[in-house]
Amino acid sequence: MSADEVEDVESFRQRARAWMRANLEPFSAEMAMGLRSVPREEELAAVAHDRQVQRRLFDAGFAGICVPRAYGGQGLTPAHQAAFNQELAGYEYPSRFQIPTMSPCAAVLLEFGTEAQKTRHIPAILRGEEIWMQFLSEPSGGSDVAGALTTAVRDGDEWVLNGSKVWTTGAWWSDWALCLARTNWDVPKHRGLTVFILPIHQPGIEVHQIEMLNGARDFCQEFITDVRVPDSDRVGDVDQGWTVGVRWMFHERMLSNSPYVTFPSGSEHGASEGSALDVARDAGRLDDPCARDLVGEARVLEVVGRHLQQRLAAGVRSGRMSDQAAAIGRLFAGTARARLSTIRFELAGPAAAAWSDDDGAAADAGFTFLMRQTACIGGGTTEMARNVVSERVLGMPRERTLDRDVPFRDVPRSASSHA
């Protein structure tokens, strides 16, 4: 569209505000995506509700605000998405369609997918028909996604995939996945990877739910056995999956400022735990000077995190910063969220050890504390982020590795992981 055809941000904001008031219910933490223990039927009901809300957004012209109109989006600017997110505070939203469906998955498809792939999947995502996951981490590799052992072998116009992926949040109720697989064992590990699209629920894919400390079973492990994928569902060039992967990681690290993600500004993407202020209030500690210091620290972390992400996004968009600077935001987000969980735990007092529904926001602070390190692991570890910052942002010498120029076939691995 020309500049004259683009609705100005303030008019868009007013229109979005009026629509939200008439069509959206108040936000409910119980319905949002999160690592919590709920019956299977309740989680499936929440997924179905998210699909309905996503369809409402689509029908009203508020889905895919920055997605090109050719693929069902609105073709507007990041400023329009930011205005929508600001107005969304306090209202329900389809949390399961944001991460990783819209970013990084849809973002990767928009950047690297074929025209046929984008036309097939992006509108379906925006209509609430497809929820996507990322098949990246493997039992043997952790955050070293380039060390993938899941194989894809060419067979005519198809590829045959075998292997296992793990720590896929919500795979059991999702529809499609982006999968990173090894297509060449005779080159160094970063040069022999390829990305594929595949439906999750099909013969040859077993999805096992993993029970966490708090009883949640959202994390999954997938076992892939002789799954056939047509070459038309390959994303990017053969053996060039790391080119896709670098941008994939960028979109994952820039979630807070992704132009494709719809979530209330200032929220932690639907995290169900209460704010530090809520915990202090429900624990009866608002008059405690120590508690007030902790609430202040939590607020500072939240404000700094939001403005840091905005600065990084602006820097990358303008070209003043490398897209690798997204690792700075990833590092801060992981350490800050772990600290915020600790602050909530300290504020909750006795309710952190034993609680009931009457404890309000102080309930579950103990479980959140025990699982606090997930913030430093999921989405790539903070240790990996530190390496990226030091080597690719600050230009420090690369960490010495023994497998950099070695054919992946010859890289030493445990006996159980040999292909």
Buried (B, 14 or more C-beta within 10 A) or exposed (E): EEEEEBBEBEEBBEBBBEBBEEBBEEBEEEBBBBBBBBEEEEBEEBBEBBBEBBBBBBEBBBBBBBBBEEBBBBBBBBBBBBBBBBBBBEBBBBBBBBBBBBBBBBBBBBBBBBEEBBBBBBBBBBBBBBBBBBBBBBBBBBBBBBBBBBBBEEEEEBBBBBBBBBBBBBBBBBBBBBBBBBBBBEBBBBBBBBBBBBBBEEEBBEBBBEEBEBEBBBBBBBBBEEBEBEEEBBBBEBBBBBBBBEBBBBBBBBBBBBBBBBBBBEBBBBBBBBBBBBBBBBBEBEEBEEBBEBBEBBEEBBEEBBEBBBBBBEBBEEEEBBBBBBBBBBBBBBBBBBBBBBBBBBBBBEBBEEBEEEBBBBBBBBBBBBBBBBBBBBBBBBEBBBBBBBBBBEEEEEEEEEBEEBBBBEBEBEEEEEE
